[in-house]
Amino acid sequence: CPKSSWPWVRTLLHSVFDQADAESVAAQYDRMLDALAEKLPKVADHLDAARADLLAFTGFPKQIWRQIWSNNPQERLNKEIRRRTDVVGIFPDRNSIIRLVGAVLAEQHDEWIEGRRYLGLDVLTRSRGLTTTDEQEDTAPTELTA
């Protein structure tokens, strides 16, 4: 995408994520692809190929869409790793940096296991129940009547 077109493309992409429900998201995505196809056909083709990945969030309850989009937890973790490695400065060898980063990751893992969750268990259980129910309906054998 040419740099001069990025604000326009970004606005179109954001309009997809601002929709109220999954059907509206899909419809807006189609409108976005139509608008892009005229001016930027390669971008439209690329986004069309990535459709399933970009719209995967719609398979979950609406209340957690924002958390699925966000990369804040990853950014926070990267910031903590950067902070700790900056304190050390120069590492004597590769194994020492691996130990430090591994310790930070283990500490983060323990925090999340102990209850500080980004997505609540009730929401995850409900979303898992939705997908499990949908899969069971798709794979349920049909009854034959004689």
MOMO-V308458 format. One record per pair of residues at least 4 apart in sequence whose C-alpha atoms are under 8 Angstrom apart, sorted by the first residue. I is the first residue (numbers start at 0). J is the second residue. If there is no record, write none. Layout:
[[I & J] [I & J]]
This chain:
[[0 & 4] [0 & 5] [0 & 39] [0 & 42] [1 & 5] [4 & 8] [5 & 9] [6 & 10] [7 & 11] [8 & 12] [8 & 35] [9 & 13] [10 & 14] [11 & 15] [11 & 31] [12 & 16] [12 & 28] [12 & 31] [13 & 17] [14 & 18] [14 & 27] [15 & 24] [15 & 25] [15 & 27] [15 & 28] [15 & 31] [16 & 24] [17 & 24] [18 & 23] [18 & 24] [18 & 27] [19 & 23] [19 & 24] [20 & 24] [20 & 57] [20 & 61] [21 & 25] [21 & 57] [21 & 58] [22 & 26] [23 & 27] [24 & 28] [24 & 54] [24 & 57] [25 & 29] [25 & 54] [26 & 30] [27 & 31] [28 & 32] [29 & 33] [30 & 34] [31 & 35] [32 & 36] [32 & 43] [32 & 46] [32 & 47] [33 & 37] [33 & 43] [34 & 38] [35 & 39] [35 & 40] [35 & 42] [35 & 43] [36 & 40] [36 & 41] [36 & 42] [36 & 43] [36 & 44] [39 & 43] [40 & 44] [41 & 45] [42 & 46] [43 & 47] [44 & 48] [45 & 49] [46 & 50] [49 & 53] [50 & 54] [51 & 55] [56 & 64] [56 & 67] [56 & 68] [57 & 61] [57 & 64] [58 & 130] [59 & 63] [59 & 64] [59 & 126] [60 & 64] [60 & 122] [60 & 126] [63 & 67] [63 & 118] [63 & 122] [64 & 68] [65 & 69] [66 & 117] [66 & 118] [70 & 74] [71 & 75] [72 & 76] [72 & 117] [73 & 77] [74 & 78] [75 & 79] [76 & 80] [76 & 107] [77 & 81] [78 & 82] [79 & 83] [79 & 103] [80 & 84] [80 & 100] [80 & 103] [81 & 85] [82 & 86] [83 & 87] [84 & 88] [84 & 96] [84 & 99] [90 & 95] [90 & 96] [91 & 95] [92 & 96] [93 & 97] [94 & 98] [95 & 99] [96 & 100] [97 & 101] [98 & 102] [99 & 103] [100 & 104] [101 & 105] [102 & 106] [103 & 107] [104 & 108] [105 & 109] [106 & 110] [107 & 111] [108 & 112] [109 & 113] [110 & 114] [110 & 115] [111 & 115] [111 & 116] [112 & 116] [118 & 122] [118 & 123] [119 & 123] [120 & 124] [121 & 125] [122 & 126] [123 & 127] [124 & 128] [125 & 129] [126 & 130] [127 & 131] [128 & 132] [129 & 133] [130 & 134] [131 & 135] [132 & 136] [133 & 137] [134 & 138] [135 & 139]]
